[in-house]
Protein backbone atom coordinates (compact mmCIF):
# COMPACT_ATOMS: atom_id res chain seq x y z
CA UNK A 1 0.00 0.00 0.00
CA UNK A 2 1.22 3.47 -0.84
CA UNK A 3 1.11 5.96 2.02
CA UNK A 4 0.73 9.02 -0.18
CA UNK A 5 -2.80 10.37 0.02
CA UNK A 6 -3.77 7.97 2.84
CA UNK A 7 -4.72 8.69 6.43
CA UNK A 8 -3.31 6.81 9.39
CA UNK A 9 -4.55 6.61 12.96
CA UNK A 10 -1.53 6.49 15.29
CA UNK A 11 -1.94 5.80 19.00
CA UNK A 12 0.62 7.20 21.41
CA UNK A 13 1.59 9.61 18.66
CA UNK A 14 2.68 12.46 20.90
CA UNK A 15 6.09 10.94 21.65
CA UNK A 16 8.45 8.02 21.15
CA UNK A 17 7.61 5.33 18.62
CA UNK A 18 4.21 6.84 17.85
CA UNK A 19 5.61 10.30 17.13
CA UNK A 20 8.21 8.78 14.80
CA UNK A 21 5.48 6.88 12.94
CA UNK A 22 3.29 9.97 12.65
CA UNK A 23 6.21 11.95 11.23
CA UNK A 24 6.96 9.10 8.81
CA UNK A 25 3.38 9.06 7.54
CA UNK A 26 3.40 12.83 7.01
CA UNK A 27 6.79 12.81 5.26
CA UNK A 28 5.55 10.10 2.90
CA UNK A 29 2.64 12.25 1.78
CA UNK A 30 -0.03 10.90 4.11
CA UNK A 31 -1.95 12.36 7.03
CA UNK A 32 -1.60 11.16 10.62
CA UNK A 33 -4.26 11.55 13.29
CA UNK A 34 -2.82 10.75 16.71
CA UNK A 35 -4.78 9.73 19.78
CA UNK A 36 -2.88 10.37 22.99
CA UNK A 37 -3.37 11.69 26.50
CA UNK A 38 -1.21 14.68 25.67
CA UNK A 39 -0.47 17.01 22.80
CA UNK A 40 2.54 16.28 20.62
CA UNK A 41 4.92 18.62 18.83
CA UNK A 42 3.52 20.57 15.86
CA UNK A 43 4.22 18.65 12.64
CA UNK A 44 2.73 19.41 9.24
CA UNK A 45 0.27 16.69 8.34
CA UNK A 46 -0.13 15.51 11.96
CA UNK A 47 -3.10 16.29 14.21
CA UNK A 48 -3.81 15.22 17.79
CA UNK A 49 -6.97 14.03 19.49
CA UNK A 50 -7.03 13.65 23.26
CA UNK A 51 -8.16 10.25 24.40
CA UNK A 52 -7.54 6.91 26.12
CA UNK A 53 -7.06 4.01 23.71
CA UNK A 54 -9.08 1.68 25.94
CA UNK A 55 -12.10 4.03 25.77
CA UNK A 56 -14.34 3.11 22.79
CA UNK A 57 -15.85 6.60 22.71
CA UNK A 58 -12.47 8.33 22.56
CA UNK A 59 -11.24 6.09 19.74
CA UNK A 60 -14.48 6.59 17.83
CA UNK A 61 -14.06 10.36 18.09
CA UNK A 62 -10.50 10.09 16.79
CA UNK A 63 -11.67 8.01 13.83
CA UNK A 64 -14.40 10.52 13.08
CA UNK A 65 -11.79 13.29 13.09
CA UNK A 66 -9.59 11.24 10.77
CA UNK A 67 -12.21 10.41 8.16
CA UNK A 68 -11.57 7.37 5.95
CA UNK A 69 -8.42 5.58 7.10
CA UNK A 70 -6.25 2.92 5.52
CA UNK A 71 -3.57 2.56 8.21
CA UNK A 72 -3.65 2.09 11.99
CA UNK A 73 -0.47 1.97 14.08
CA UNK A 74 -0.82 1.06 17.75
CA UNK A 75 2.07 2.48 19.78
CA UNK A 76 0.34 3.58 23.00
CA UNK A 77 1.51 1.68 26.04
CA UNK A 78 2.54 1.84 29.68
CA UNK A 79 4.82 -0.23 31.87
CA UNK A 80 5.35 -0.88 35.56
CA UNK A 81 7.86 -2.85 37.62
CA UNK A 82 5.97 -5.26 39.82
CA UNK A 83 6.85 -8.70 41.16
CA UNK A 84 4.13 -11.28 41.72
CA UNK A 85 4.71 -10.94 45.46
CA UNK A 86 6.90 -8.52 47.37
CA UNK A 87 7.68 -7.59 50.99
CA UNK A 88 4.19 -6.14 51.37
CA UNK A 89 2.50 -9.26 50.03
CA UNK A 90 0.77 -10.10 46.73
CA UNK A 91 1.07 -7.57 43.91
CA UNK A 92 -1.86 -5.12 43.74
CA UNK A 93 -4.34 -6.44 41.21
CA UNK A 94 -5.43 -2.98 40.04
CA UNK A 95 -1.92 -2.16 38.78
CA UNK A 96 -1.83 -5.38 36.74
CA UNK A 97 -5.30 -4.67 35.36
CA UNK A 98 -4.32 -1.13 34.30
CA UNK A 99 -1.39 -2.37 32.21
CA UNK A 100 -3.56 -5.02 30.56
CA UNK A 101 -6.30 -2.47 29.90
CA UNK A 102 -4.06 0.08 28.22
CA UNK A 103 -1.64 -2.20 26.38
CA UNK A 104 -3.73 -5.20 25.39
CA UNK A 105 -7.38 -4.12 25.54
CA UNK A 106 -6.45 -0.71 24.16
CA UNK A 107 -4.68 -2.30 21.19
CA UNK A 108 -7.64 -4.56 20.44
CA UNK A 109 -10.10 -1.70 20.90
CA UNK A 110 -8.31 0.46 18.32
CA UNK A 111 -7.79 -2.46 15.93
CA UNK A 112 -11.44 -3.53 15.95
CA UNK A 113 -12.78 -0.01 15.45
CA UNK A 114 -10.18 0.87 12.81
CA UNK A 115 -10.86 -2.38 10.93
CA UNK A 116 -14.56 -1.59 10.82
CA UNK A 117 -13.74 1.73 9.14
CA UNK A 118 -11.24 0.12 6.74
CA UNK A 119 -13.80 -2.47 5.69
CA UNK A 120 -15.76 0.32 3.98
CA UNK A 121 -12.78 1.39 1.83
CA UNK A 122 -12.81 0.83 -1.90
CA UNK A 123 -10.25 -1.95 -2.35
CA UNK A 124 -7.06 -1.37 -4.27
CA UNK A 125 -6.34 -3.45 -7.38
CA UNK A 126 -4.98 -6.26 -5.21
CA UNK A 127 -8.03 -6.21 -2.94
CA UNK A 128 -6.21 -4.52 -0.07
CA UNK A 129 -8.26 -2.18 2.12
CA UNK A 130 -6.02 -1.49 5.09
CA UNK A 131 -3.04 -2.27 7.30
CA UNK A 132 -2.93 -2.56 11.10
CA UNK A 133 0.44 -2.49 12.86
CA UNK A 134 0.52 -3.38 16.55
CA UNK A 135 3.39 -2.95 19.01
CA UNK A 136 4.42 -5.80 21.30
CA UNK A 137 7.88 -6.08 22.87
CA UNK A 138 10.64 -8.62 23.23
CA UNK A 139 9.37 -8.78 26.81
CA UNK A 140 6.59 -10.94 25.36
CA UNK A 141 9.27 -13.62 24.87
CA UNK A 142 12.05 -12.65 27.32
CA UNK A 143 10.16 -11.09 30.21
CA UNK A 144 12.37 -10.03 33.08
CA UNK A 145 11.81 -10.10 36.83
CA UNK A 146 9.22 -7.45 37.63
CA UNK A 147 7.71 -7.48 34.13
CA UNK A 148 4.82 -9.85 34.81
CA UNK A 149 2.10 -7.34 33.85
CA UNK A 150 3.98 -5.79 30.95
CA UNK A 151 5.03 -9.15 29.49
CA UNK A 152 1.50 -10.51 29.83
CA UNK A 153 0.06 -7.53 27.98
CA UNK A 154 2.60 -7.74 25.17
CA UNK A 155 2.31 -11.52 24.97
CA UNK A 156 -1.41 -11.04 24.42
CA UNK A 157 -0.70 -8.75 21.47
CA UNK A 158 1.62 -11.38 19.98
CA UNK A 159 -1.02 -14.04 20.49
CA UNK A 160 -3.80 -12.15 18.74
CA UNK A 161 -1.74 -11.19 15.68
CA UNK A 162 -2.32 -14.29 13.57
CA UNK A 163 -6.01 -14.86 14.40
CA UNK A 164 -6.75 -11.18 13.80
CA UNK A 165 -4.97 -11.34 10.43
CA UNK A 166 -7.02 -14.43 9.56
CA UNK A 167 -10.24 -12.76 10.75
CA UNK A 168 -9.66 -9.77 8.49
CA UNK A 169 -8.12 -11.51 5.48
CA UNK A 170 -11.34 -11.67 3.45
CA UNK A 171 -11.66 -7.92 3.84
CA UNK A 172 -8.16 -7.28 2.52
CA UNK A 173 -6.90 -5.91 5.84
CA UNK A 174 -3.41 -7.00 6.94
CA UNK A 175 -2.22 -7.25 10.56
CA UNK A 176 1.45 -7.26 11.58
CA UNK A 177 3.08 -6.83 15.00
CA UNK A 178 6.49 -5.31 15.72
CA UNK A 179 8.25 -6.48 18.89
CA UNK A 180 10.91 -3.85 19.62
CA UNK A 181 13.84 -4.31 21.96
CA UNK A 182 15.30 -1.45 23.98
CA UNK A 183 14.44 1.83 22.28
CA UNK A 184 15.20 5.42 23.22
CA UNK A 185 11.66 6.42 24.21
CA UNK A 186 10.14 8.35 27.14
CA UNK A 187 9.81 5.04 29.04
CA UNK A 188 13.61 5.10 29.34
CA UNK A 189 14.02 8.86 29.35
CA UNK A 190 13.99 9.19 33.12
CA UNK A 191 16.89 6.79 33.60
CA UNK A 192 20.41 8.14 34.31
CA UNK A 193 22.72 8.36 31.31
CA UNK A 194 25.02 5.63 32.63
CA UNK A 195 22.10 3.22 32.99
CA UNK A 196 20.90 4.02 29.48
CA UNK A 197 24.42 3.46 28.14
CA UNK A 198 24.64 0.10 29.93
CA UNK A 199 21.31 -0.97 28.44
CA UNK A 200 22.49 -0.07 24.96
CA UNK A 201 25.80 -1.86 25.44
CA UNK A 202 23.92 -5.10 26.18
CA UNK A 203 22.60 -5.19 22.60
CA UNK A 204 24.79 -7.51 20.46
CA UNK A 205 24.75 -5.25 17.40
CA UNK A 206 24.35 -2.37 17.10
CA UNK A 207 25.36 -1.91 20.73
CA UNK A 208 23.07 1.01 21.46
CA UNK A 209 19.46 1.90 22.14
CA UNK A 210 17.16 1.73 19.15
CA UNK A 211 16.07 4.96 17.49
CA UNK A 212 12.30 5.47 17.14
CA UNK A 213 12.92 6.42 13.50
CA UNK A 214 14.16 2.85 12.94
CA UNK A 215 10.86 1.52 14.25
CA UNK A 216 9.01 3.88 11.89
CA UNK A 217 11.21 2.70 9.01
CA UNK A 218 10.07 -0.89 9.61
CA UNK A 219 6.45 0.25 9.90
CA UNK A 220 6.80 2.00 6.55
CA UNK A 221 8.11 -1.19 4.95
CA UNK A 222 5.27 -3.24 6.43
CA UNK A 223 2.74 -0.84 4.95
CA UNK A 224 4.35 -1.08 1.52
CA UNK A 225 5.00 -4.84 1.49
CA UNK A 226 1.69 -6.60 0.88
CA UNK A 227 3.09 -10.06 1.63
CA UNK A 228 3.75 -9.19 5.27
CA UNK A 229 0.70 -10.40 7.15
CA UNK A 230 0.00 -12.27 10.38
CA UNK A 231 3.64 -11.95 11.43
CA UNK A 232 5.47 -10.77 14.57
CA UNK A 233 8.81 -9.13 13.77
CA UNK A 234 11.47 -8.66 16.44
CA UNK A 235 13.40 -5.40 16.08
CA UNK A 236 16.05 -5.79 18.74
CA UNK A 237 19.62 -6.04 17.44
CA UNK A 238 19.68 -9.75 18.40
CA UNK A 239 19.08 -8.92 22.08
CA UNK A 240 17.76 -11.65 24.37
CA UNK A 241 16.90 -10.24 27.76
CA UNK A 242 18.44 -11.82 30.89
CA UNK A 243 16.24 -12.55 33.93
CA UNK A 244 17.10 -9.15 35.42
C-alpha positions in Angstrom: 0.0 0.0 0.0 1.2 3.5 -0.8 1.1 6.0 2.0 0.7 9.0 -0.2 -2.8 10.4 0.0 -3.8 8.0 2.8 -4.7 8.7 6.4 -3.3 6.8 9.4 -4.6 6.6 13.0 -1.5 6.5 15.3 -1.9 5.8 19.0 0.6 7.2 21.4 1.6 9.6 18.7 2.7 12.5 20.9 6.1 10.9 21.7 8.4 8.0 21.2 7.6 5.3 18.6 4.2 6.8 17.8 5.6 10.3 17.1 8.2 8.8 14.8 5.5 6.9 12.9 3.3 10.0 12.6 6.2 12.0 11.2 7.0 9.1 8.8 3.4 9.1 7.5 3.4 12.8 7.0 6.8 12.8 5.3 5.6 10.1 2.9 2.6 12.2 1.8 0.0 10.9 4.1 -1.9 12.4 7.0 -1.6 11.2 10.6 -4.3 11.6 13.3 -2.8 10.7 16.7 -4.8 9.7 19.8 -2.9 10.4 23.0 -3.4 11.7 26.5 -1.2 14.7 25.7 -0.5 17.0 22.8 2.5 16.3 20.6 4.9 18.6 18.8 3.5 20.6 15.9 4.2 18.7 12.6 2.7 19.4 9.2 0.3 16.7 8.3 -0.1 15.5 12.0 -3.1 16.3 14.2 -3.8 15.2 17.8 -7.0 14.0 19.5 -7.0 13.7 23.3 -8.2 10.2 24.4 -7.5 6.9 26.1 -7.1 4.0 23.7 -9.1 1.7 25.9 -12.1 4.0 25.8 -14.3 3.1 22.8 -15.9 6.6 22.7 -12.5 8.3 22.6 -11.2 6.1 19.7 -14.5 6.6 17.8 -14.1 10.4 18.1 -10.5 10.1 16.8 -11.7 8.0 13.8 -14.4 10.5 13.1 -11.8 13.3 13.1 -9.6 11.2 10.8 -12.2 10.4 8.2 -11.6 7.4 5.9 -8.4 5.6 7.1 -6.3 2.9 5.5 -3.6 2.6 8.2 -3.6 2.1 12.0 -0.5 2.0 14.1 -0.8 1.1 17.8 2.1 2.5 19.8 0.3 3.6 23.0 1.5 1.7 26.0 2.5 1.8 29.7 4.8 -0.2 31.9 5.3 -0.9 35.6 7.9 -2.8 37.6 6.0 -5.3 39.8 6.9 -8.7 41.2 4.1 -11.3 41.7 4.7 -10.9 45.5 6.9 -8.5 47.4 7.7 -7.6 51.0 4.2 -6.1 51.4 2.5 -9.3 50.0 0.8 -10.1 46.7 1.1 -7.6 43.9 -1.9 -5.1 43.7 -4.3 -6.4 41.2 -5.4 -3.0 40.0 -1.9 -2.2 38.8 -1.8 -5.4 36.7 -5.3 -4.7 35.4 -4.3 -1.1 34.3 -1.4 -2.4 32.2 -3.6 -5.0 30.6 -6.3 -2.5 29.9 -4.1 0.1 28.2 -1.6 -2.2 26.4 -3.7 -5.2 25.4 -7.4 -4.1 25.5 -6.5 -0.7 24.2 -4.7 -2.3 21.2 -7.6 -4.6 20.4 -10.1 -1.7 20.9 -8.3 0.5 18.3 -7.8 -2.5 15.9 -11.4 -3.5 15.9 -12.8 0.0 15.4 -10.2 0.9 12.8 -10.9 -2.4 10.9 -14.6 -1.6 10.8 -13.7 1.7 9.1 -11.2 0.1 6.7 -13.8 -2.5 5.7 -15.8 0.3 4.0 -12.8 1.4 1.8 -12.8 0.8 -1.9 -10.2 -2.0 -2.3 -7.1 -1.4 -4.3 -6.3 -3.5 -7.4 -5.0 -6.3 -5.2 -8.0 -6.2 -2.9 -6.2 -4.5 -0.1 -8.3 -2.2 2.1 -6.0 -1.5 5.1 -3.0 -2.3 7.3 -2.9 -2.6 11.1 0.4 -2.5 12.9 0.5 -3.4 16.6 3.4 -3.0 19.0 4.4 -5.8 21.3 7.9 -6.1 22.9 10.6 -8.6 23.2 9.4 -8.8 26.8 6.6 -10.9 25.4 9.3 -13.6 24.9 12.1 -12.7 27.3 10.2 -11.1 30.2 12.4 -10.0 33.1 11.8 -10.1 36.8 9.2 -7.5 37.6 7.7 -7.5 34.1 4.8 -9.8 34.8 2.1 -7.3 33.9 4.0 -5.8 30.9 5.0 -9.1 29.5 1.5 -10.5 29.8 0.1 -7.5 28.0 2.6 -7.7 25.2 2.3 -11.5 25.0 -1.4 -11.0 24.4 -0.7 -8.8 21.5 1.6 -11.4 20.0 -1.0 -14.0 20.5 -3.8 -12.2 18.7 -1.7 -11.2 15.7 -2.3 -14.3 13.6 -6.0 -14.9 14.4 -6.8 -11.2 13.8 -5.0 -11.3 10.4 -7.0 -14.4 9.6 -10.2 -12.8 10.8 -9.7 -9.8 8.5 -8.1 -11.5 5.5 -11.3 -11.7 3.5 -11.7 -7.9 3.8 -8.2 -7.3 2.5 -6.9 -5.9 5.8 -3.4 -7.0 6.9 -2.2 -7.3 10.6 1.5 -7.3 11.6 3.1 -6.8 15.0 6.5 -5.3 15.7 8.3 -6.5 18.9 10.9 -3.8 19.6 13.8 -4.3 22.0 15.3 -1.4 24.0 14.4 1.8 22.3 15.2 5.4 23.2 11.7 6.4 24.2 10.1 8.3 27.1 9.8 5.0 29.0 13.6 5.1 29.3 14.0 8.9 29.3 14.0 9.2 33.1 16.9 6.8 33.6 20.4 8.1 34.3 22.7 8.4 31.3 25.0 5.6 32.6 22.1 3.2 33.0 20.9 4.0 29.5 24.4 3.5 28.1 24.6 0.1 29.9 21.3 -1.0 28.4 22.5 -0.1 25.0 25.8 -1.9 25.4 23.9 -5.1 26.2 22.6 -5.2 22.6 24.8 -7.5 20.5 24.7 -5.2 17.4 24.4 -2.4 17.1 25.4 -1.9 20.7 23.1 1.0 21.5 19.5 1.9 22.1 17.2 1.7 19.2 16.1 5.0 17.5 12.3 5.5 17.1 12.9 6.4 13.5 14.2 2.9 12.9 10.9 1.5 14.2 9.0 3.9 11.9 11.2 2.7 9.0 10.1 -0.9 9.6 6.5 0.3 9.9 6.8 2.0 6.5 8.1 -1.2 5.0 5.3 -3.2 6.4 2.7 -0.8 4.9 4.4 -1.1 1.5 5.0 -4.8 1.5 1.7 -6.6 0.9 3.1 -10.1 1.6 3.8 -9.2 5.3 0.7 -10.4 7.2 0.0 -12.3 10.4 3.6 -11.9 11.4 5.5 -10.8 14.6 8.8 -9.1 13.8 11.5 -8.7 16.4 13.4 -5.4 16.1 16.0 -5.8 18.7 19.6 -6.0 17.4 19.7 -9.8 18.4 19.1 -8.9 22.1 17.8 -11.7 24.4 16.9 -10.2 27.8 18.4 -11.8 30.9 16.2 -12.6 33.9 17.1 -9.2 35.4 
